[in-house]
């Protein structure tokens, strides 16, 4: 008997080393041998745990005696983990049942329940995992905290003594169960998820541990719903506490929560990609399959929202989906499949046959899955996160197909499932596209019936804008251009043309600086539609041409084909290289850091739309950012104003596009007659700004001061007419004297809404 136990222990040591080296199949062989040596039989998944063979019963009883109990439990637990990592969940569950039949102590049972929760989560059995977790807390006599605790000073929490299994076994057991409850409560009952976070923070007051760091990260997610600054501080605390311990098994969990749910409200979404990729790699090496899966789809989300070229992103998604399915991680695979389907529809609209080849599991092989089948699957399992995501992706596809009514209906359906995406950036994406779709529908209805916009509809847009406005205050890099584009569309709908033109420029500039190619393309496309409705055909065509290049760069063949059809009479340009698009020639894309240092601060400095004293940048404060490199840094502040005009320094030069300047310079250099020269100059200015009327005022300093030199006007039905004058400004009634004098002495630009 002693010899069997000695060999079992040697196999246990070898199996543990193999698992730590990620050689999971070899680990299973060693550990199954160890189990066989202990109980004299294999543990089967399709038969009863108990055996009637007296010799085997005696052998099994011997290994579970008090003096060998701990050693036997360690071997069985290690074998359970090995089978779990080898994607053999049924065998792992059978081992858990056998261990439970011999477990006597509370902590042992809770440890086994923790493993069972992991199996159920991996197999997408969230209800079963939730029930086991809540039962375990009752066993440990831990009640969920329902009131938000006050987070202690981070320095105090970081300096607490480390929790140990010897002294704090019950506390650590409770923290492990609470951590396991994170995913089931997030999916099924967000309110309980909030209570889980509060309870972990409360237990964290007893000492420092990676489990406590996870609690602070989860608390950060919840806190960001109410106070982004507080939430970000809690998230930074979680990262710092994680750094105090060598605990790779917690890396994917904590970094996944922080970068996908917290940091995206403070930093450019592109800066979260590398940390999330790192977290997924570390998680896989540490055997944390659950959070590796989450980090994989967090990464894909960030890449999609930051305008990664669709064809490259599609390949990444396919690789991730295959790995997830092979590991039976259907929750994460189904979520990622939703976005992969959208990418394929946008990138390859001609070849997408309304099905997507998706390997559901290894037994069934590859089958064709339609959109309706995906919807029926996630409706059956009642996963709010995936239901929200499905309808969001469906609405975005319909929006890009110009089916704005269908898009609005899809976006409205997501409202019932918003609790499933707490803290994710999909909330901002939804608010952005939902408002744009509603405005498009209302514009079509107004054009048909010339009716006022319903108050209820405006209330929905206002709610979405309030949210985008709040997020833009903390992270303009991600959300400012979205807020401004919706503002431009709304102003255009309401006939506030001065505000509309200004906000279109801000939206385009912000999207270009942040390198959000898809938003840049969309803003230019919508601006083209606006100027077309105003009769500014040349300006409209310029914007549509630039939108074409941006969509081409993103890889959105669906929109490229649409614009090609619309621009059959427009010269797209001989330099277009479909294989290697380089973006719009008239608004060249510049690297993030280079542009942001000099441009965005100036054109945003006068914005009246956000709160007073709001900084533009990545948003990480000095304490929280540490030494982490950020592509955006606070540059300037602005003050909110309710006046009728807004000012900025040198903004006109920043908003002129380079192609227009070059075109105008070439035209002026070739003209020698003064009246024709002035006419070309005014025509160029009016074309670039979309104005109907333009005046030229020059300063004749020595003798007469400011003088009105010319007035130009044009409409959709009449060509440009220029009247040459030479009147003193203080004597003429053809332009507002006080306004011109203010601009002359202040050297600031003024933009007014339409005036009589």
MORA-V832352 format. One record per residue. N is the residue number from 0. RES is the residue in one letter. NEAR is the number of other C-alpha atoms within 10 Angstrom. Layout:
{{N & RES & NEAR} {N & RES & NEAR}}
This chain:
{{0 & X & 10} {1 & X & 7} {2 & X & 9} {3 & X & 15} {4 & X & 18} {5 & X & 14} {6 & X & 15} {7 & X & 24} {8 & X & 21} {9 & X & 15} {10 & X & 22} {11 & X & 27} {12 & X & 18} {13 & X & 17} {14 & X & 28} {15 & X & 24} {16 & X & 15} {17 & X & 20} {18 & X & 25} {19 & X & 14} {20 & X & 12} {21 & X & 18} {22 & X & 16} {23 & X & 22} {24 & X & 16} {25 & X & 18} {26 & X & 29} {27 & X & 26} {28 & X & 17} {29 & X & 21} {30 & X & 30} {31 & X & 26} {32 & X & 20} {33 & X & 28} {34 & X & 23} {35 & X & 14} {36 & X & 23} {37 & X & 27} {38 & X & 21} {39 & X & 17} {40 & X & 15} {41 & X & 12} {42 & X & 18} {43 & X & 12} {44 & X & 14} {45 & X & 9} {46 & X & 9} {47 & X & 10} {48 & X & 13} {49 & X & 10} {50 & X & 12} {51 & X & 7} {52 & X & 8} {53 & X & 9} {54 & X & 12} {55 & X & 16} {56 & X & 14} {57 & X & 12} {58 & X & 16} {59 & X & 17} {60 & X & 14} {61 & X & 16} {62 & X & 20} {63 & X & 19} {64 & X & 12} {65 & X & 10} {66 & X & 10} {67 & X & 12} {68 & X & 15} {69 & X & 13} {70 & X & 16} {71 & X & 24} {72 & X & 17} {73 & X & 13} {74 & X & 22} {75 & X & 22} {76 & X & 19} {77 & X & 21} {78 & X & 29} {79 & X & 27} {80 & X & 22} {81 & X & 31} {82 & X & 24} {83 & X & 24} {84 & X & 23} {85 & X & 20} {86 & X & 20} {87 & X & 17} {88 & X & 23} {89 & X & 15} {90 & X & 18} {91 & X & 25} {92 & X & 20} {93 & X & 19} {94 & X & 23} {95 & X & 21} {96 & X & 16} {97 & X & 15} {98 & X & 20} {99 & X & 16} {100 & X & 11} {101 & X & 15} {102 & X & 17} {103 & X & 10} {104 & X & 8} {105 & X & 13} {106 & X & 18} {107 & X & 17} {108 & X & 18} {109 & X & 25} {110 & X & 18} {111 & X & 19} {112 & X & 22} {113 & X & 22} {114 & X & 20} {115 & X & 21} {116 & X & 24} {117 & X & 21} {118 & X & 23} {119 & X & 19} {120 & X & 22} {121 & X & 22} {122 & X & 15} {123 & X & 19} {124 & X & 16} {125 & X & 26} {126 & X & 17} {127 & X & 15} {128 & X & 26} {129 & X & 23} {130 & X & 13} {131 & X & 20} {132 & X & 26} {133 & X & 17} {134 & X & 15} {135 & X & 23} {136 & X & 18} {137 & X & 12} {138 & X & 14} {139 & X & 17} {140 & X & 11} {141 & X & 14} {142 & X & 12} {143 & X & 20} {144 & X & 18} {145 & X & 14} {146 & X & 10} {147 & X & 16} {148 & X & 13} {149 & X & 9} {150 & X & 17} {151 & X & 12} {152 & X & 10} {153 & X & 15} {154 & X & 9} {155 & X & 9} {156 & X & 18} {157 & X & 19} {158 & X & 11} {159 & X & 14} {160 & X & 11} {161 & X & 14} {162 & X & 19} {163 & X & 13} {164 & X & 10} {165 & X & 7} {166 & X & 9} {167 & X & 13} {168 & X & 13} {169 & X & 17} {170 & X & 19} {171 & X & 20} {172 & X & 22} {173 & X & 26} {174 & X & 25} {175 & X & 19} {176 & X & 25} {177 & X & 27} {178 & X & 21} {179 & X & 22} {180 & X & 26} {181 & X & 21} {182 & X & 19} {183 & X & 25} {184 & X & 22} {185 & X & 22} {186 & X & 20} {187 & X & 19} {188 & X & 15} {189 & X & 19} {190 & X & 12} {191 & X & 18} {192 & X & 23} {193 & X & 23} {194 & X & 21} {195 & X & 28} {196 & X & 29} {197 & X & 25} {198 & X & 24} {199 & X & 26} {200 & X & 27} {201 & X & 20} {202 & X & 18} {203 & X & 25} {204 & X & 14} {205 & X & 16} {206 & X & 17} {207 & X & 22} {208 & X & 23} {209 & X & 26} {210 & X & 28} {211 & X & 27} {212 & X & 28} {213 & X & 32} {214 & X & 29} {215 & X & 32} {216 & X & 32} {217 & X & 30} {218 & X & 30} {219 & X & 30} {220 & X & 27} {221 & X & 25} {222 & X & 24} {223 & X & 22} {224 & X & 13} {225 & X & 10} {226 & X & 11} {227 & X & 21} {228 & X & 20} {229 & X & 16} {230 & X & 26} {231 & X & 29} {232 & X & 23} {233 & X & 29} {234 & X & 32} {235 & X & 24} {236 & X & 22} {237 & X & 28} {238 & X & 20} {239 & X & 16} {240 & X & 22} {241 & X & 24} {242 & X & 14} {243 & X & 13} {244 & X & 13} {245 & X & 10} {246 & X & 13} {247 & X & 19} {248 & X & 19} {249 & X & 22} {250 & X & 27} {251 & X & 30} {252 & X & 25} {253 & X & 24} {254 & X & 28} {255 & X & 27} {256 & X & 28} {257 & X & 28} {258 & X & 28} {259 & X & 26} {260 & X & 25} {261 & X & 31} {262 & X & 27} {263 & X & 25} {264 & X & 32} {265 & X & 24} {266 & X & 24} {267 & X & 24} {268 & X & 25} {269 & X & 21} {270 & X & 19} {271 & X & 21} {272 & X & 22} {273 & X & 12} {274 & X & 18} {275 & X & 28} {276 & X & 21} {277 & X & 17} {278 & X & 28} {279 & X & 28} {280 & X & 17} {281 & X & 18} {282 & X & 23} {283 & X & 19} {284 & X & 17} {285 & X & 20} {286 & X & 21} {287 & X & 21} {288 & X & 23} {289 & X & 22} {290 & X & 25} {291 & X & 28} {292 & X & 27} {293 & X & 25} {294 & X & 29} {295 & X & 26} {296 & X & 25} {297 & X & 26} {298 & X & 28} {299 & X & 24} {300 & X & 21} {301 & X & 23} {302 & X & 20} {303 & X & 21} {304 & X & 19} {305 & X & 21} {306 & X & 19} {307 & X & 21} {308 & X & 20} {309 & X & 23} {310 & X & 16} {311 & X & 11} {312 & X & 19} {313 & X & 21} {314 & X & 12} {315 & X & 16} {316 & X & 22} {317 & X & 17} {318 & X & 11} {319 & X & 20} {320 & X & 27} {321 & X & 17} {322 & X & 13} {323 & X & 25} {324 & X & 19} {325 & X & 16} {326 & X & 22} {327 & X & 20} {328 & X & 24} {329 & X & 21} {330 & X & 24} {331 & X & 25} {332 & X & 27} {333 & X & 21} {334 & X & 21} {335 & X & 25} {336 & X & 22} {337 & X & 22} {338 & X & 22} {339 & X & 24} {340 & X & 23} {341 & X & 19} {342 & X & 23} {343 & X & 21} {344 & X & 19} {345 & X & 24} {346 & X & 23} {347 & X & 17} {348 & X & 17} {349 & X & 12} {350 & X & 9} {351 & X & 13} {352 & X & 10} {353 & X & 13} {354 & X & 14} {355 & X & 17} {356 & X & 13} {357 & X & 19} {358 & X & 19} {359 & X & 22} {360 & X & 17} {361 & X & 11} {362 & X & 7} {363 & X & 8} {364 & X & 9} {365 & X & 12} {366 & X & 13} {367 & X & 12} {368 & X & 15} {369 & X & 16} {370 & X & 15} {371 & X & 10} {372 & X & 12} {373 & X & 18} {374 & X & 15} {375 & X & 13} {376 & X & 15} {377 & X & 18} {378 & X & 13} {379 & X & 9} {380 & X & 15} {381 & X & 15} {382 & X & 21} {383 & X & 22} {384 & X & 22} {385 & X & 26} {386 & X & 26} {387 & X & 25} {388 & X & 24} {389 & X & 26} {390 & X & 23} {391 & X & 28} {392 & X & 22} {393 & X & 21} {394 & X & 28} {395 & X & 26} {396 & X & 22} {397 & X & 19} {398 & X & 21} {399 & X & 17} {400 & X & 15} {401 & X & 15} {402 & X & 16} {403 & X & 25} {404 & X & 18} {405 & X & 19} {406 & X & 28} {407 & X & 24} {408 & X & 17} {409 & X & 23} {410 & X & 26} {411 & X & 15} {412 & X & 17} {413 & X & 22} {414 & X & 13} {415 & X & 11} {416 & X & 18} {417 & X & 17} {418 & X & 18} {419 & X & 22} {420 & X & 20} {421 & X & 19} {422 & X & 21} {423 & X & 20} {424 & X & 20} {425 & X & 19} {426 & X & 19} {427 & X & 21} {428 & X & 16} {429 & X & 24} {430 & X & 22} {431 & X & 21} {432 & X & 22} {433 & X & 27} {434 & X & 25} {435 & X & 24} {436 & X & 26} {437 & X & 21} {438 & X & 23} {439 & X & 22} {440 & X & 16} {441 & X & 22} {442 & X & 21} {443 & X & 14} {444 & X & 14} {445 & X & 14} {446 & X & 9} {447 & X & 9} {448 & X & 9} {449 & X & 10} {450 & X & 11} {451 & X & 12} {452 & X & 15} {453 & X & 9} {454 & X & 9} {455 & X & 9} {456 & X & 13} {457 & X & 16} {458 & X & 11} {459 & X & 15} {460 & X & 22} {461 & X & 14} {462 & X & 13} {463 & X & 21} {464 & X & 21} {465 & X & 15} {466 & X & 17} {467 & X & 25} {468 & X & 21} {469 & X & 18} {470 & X & 21} {471 & X & 25} {472 & X & 23} {473 & X & 24} {474 & X & 26} {475 & X & 29} {476 & X & 31} {477 & X & 30} {478 & X & 26} {479 & X & 26} {480 & X & 29} {481 & X & 30} {482 & X & 29} {483 & X & 27} {484 & X & 30} {485 & X & 28} {486 & X & 24} {487 & X & 28} {488 & X & 27} {489 & X & 24} {490 & X & 20} {491 & X & 24} {492 & X & 20} {493 & X & 13} {494 & X & 13} {495 & X & 17} {496 & X & 23} {497 & X & 19} {498 & X & 20} {499 & X & 25} {500 & X & 22} {501 & X & 21} {502 & X & 26} {503 & X & 26} {504 & X & 22} {505 & X & 25} {506 & X & 27} {507 & X & 26} {508 & X & 22} {509 & X & 28} {510 & X & 25} {511 & X & 24} {512 & X & 23} {513 & X & 31} {514 & X & 21} {515 & X & 23} {516 & X & 28} {517 & X & 24} {518 & X & 25} {519 & X & 26} {520 & X & 29} {521 & X & 22} {522 & X & 30} {523 & X & 25} {524 & X & 24} {525 & X & 21} {526 & X & 30} {527 & X & 25} {528 & X & 18} {529 & X & 23} {530 & X & 21} {531 & X & 17} {532 & X & 13} {533 & X & 17} {534 & X & 16} {535 & X & 23} {536 & X & 17} {537 & X & 16} {538 & X & 20} {539 & X & 24} {540 & X & 21} {541 & X & 22} {542 & X & 22} {543 & X & 27} {544 & X & 25} {545 & X & 23} {546 & X & 29} {547 & X & 28} {548 & X & 24} {549 & X & 31} {550 & X & 27} {551 & X & 29} {552 & X & 25} {553 & X & 23} {554 & X & 26} {555 & X & 24} {556 & X & 21} {557 & X & 20} {558 & X & 24} {559 & X & 21} {560 & X & 16} {561 & X & 14} {562 & X & 18} {563 & X & 15} {564 & X & 10} {565 & X & 11} {566 & X & 15} {567 & X & 9} {568 & X & 8} {569 & X & 13} {570 & X & 9} {571 & X & 18} {572 & X & 9} {573 & X & 6} {574 & X & 8} {575 & X & 15} {576 & X & 11} {577 & X & 11} {578 & X & 9} {579 & X & 9} {580 & X & 16} {581 & X & 15} {582 & X & 21} {583 & X & 20} {584 & X & 17} {585 & X & 18} {586 & X & 17} {587 & X & 14} {588 & X & 17} {589 & X & 13} {590 & X & 13} {591 & X & 14} {592 & X & 14} {593 & X & 11} {594 & X & 15} {595 & X & 22} {596 & X & 15} {597 & X & 12} {598 & X & 16} {599 & X & 22} {600 & X & 20} {601 & X & 18} {602 & X & 21} {603 & X & 22} {604 & X & 20} {605 & X & 20} {606 & X & 21} {607 & X & 17} {608 & X & 18} {609 & X & 18} {610 & X & 17} {611 & X & 13} {612 & X & 12} {613 & X & 19} {614 & X & 21} {615 & X & 25} {616 & X & 25} {617 & X & 25} {618 & X & 27} {619 & X & 24} {620 & X & 14} {621 & X & 8} {622 & X & 9} {623 & X & 18} {624 & X & 15} {625 & X & 11} {626 & X & 8} {627 & X & 8} {628 & X & 9} {629 & X & 15} {630 & X & 19} {631 & X & 22} {632 & X & 19} {633 & X & 15} {634 & X & 15} {635 & X & 15} {636 & X & 16} {637 & X & 19} {638 & X & 14} {639 & X & 15} {640 & X & 15} {641 & X & 8} {642 & X & 7} {643 & X & 9} {644 & X & 14} {645 & X & 17} {646 & X & 19} {647 & X & 18} {648 & X & 15} {649 & X & 13} {650 & X & 18} {651 & X & 12} {652 & X & 10} {653 & X & 15} {654 & X & 17} {655 & X & 16} {656 & X & 15} {657 & X & 15} {658 & X & 14} {659 & X & 17} {660 & X & 16} {661 & X & 11} {662 & X & 11} {663 & X & 17} {664 & X & 13} {665 & X & 11} {666 & X & 14} {667 & X & 16} {668 & X & 9} {669 & X & 9} {670 & X & 13} {671 & X & 9} {672 & X & 9} {673 & X & 10} {674 & X & 14} {675 & X & 13} {676 & X & 16} {677 & X & 21} {678 & X & 19} {679 & X & 18} {680 & X & 16} {681 & X & 24} {682 & X & 22} {683 & X & 18} {684 & X & 17} {685 & X & 20} {686 & X & 17} {687 & X & 19} {688 & X & 17} {689 & X & 22} {690 & X & 18} {691 & X & 17} {692 & X & 17} {693 & X & 17} {694 & X & 16} {695 & X & 15} {696 & X & 19} {697 & X & 14} {698 & X & 15} {699 & X & 11} {700 & X & 9} {701 & X & 6} {702 & X & 7} {703 & X & 11} {704 & X & 12} {705 & X & 19} {706 & X & 20} {707 & X & 21} {708 & X & 18} {709 & X & 20} {710 & X & 20} {711 & X & 19} {712 & X & 18} {713 & X & 17} {714 & X & 14} {715 & X & 13} {716 & X & 7} {717 & X & 8} {718 & X & 9} {719 & X & 17} {720 & X & 15} {721 & X & 21} {722 & X & 13} {723 & X & 17} {724 & X & 12} {725 & X & 12} {726 & X & 17} {727 & X & 17} {728 & X & 23} {729 & X & 15} {730 & X & 10} {731 & X & 13} {732 & X & 9} {733 & X & 11} {734 & X & 15} {735 & X & 11} {736 & X & 14} {737 & X & 11} {738 & X & 10} {739 & X & 15} {740 & X & 14} {741 & X & 13} {742 & X & 13} {743 & X & 14} {744 & X & 8} {745 & X & 11} {746 & X & 13} {747 & X & 15} {748 & X & 17} {749 & X & 14} {750 & X & 14} {751 & X & 13} {752 & X & 16} {753 & X & 10} {754 & X & 7} {755 & X & 3}}
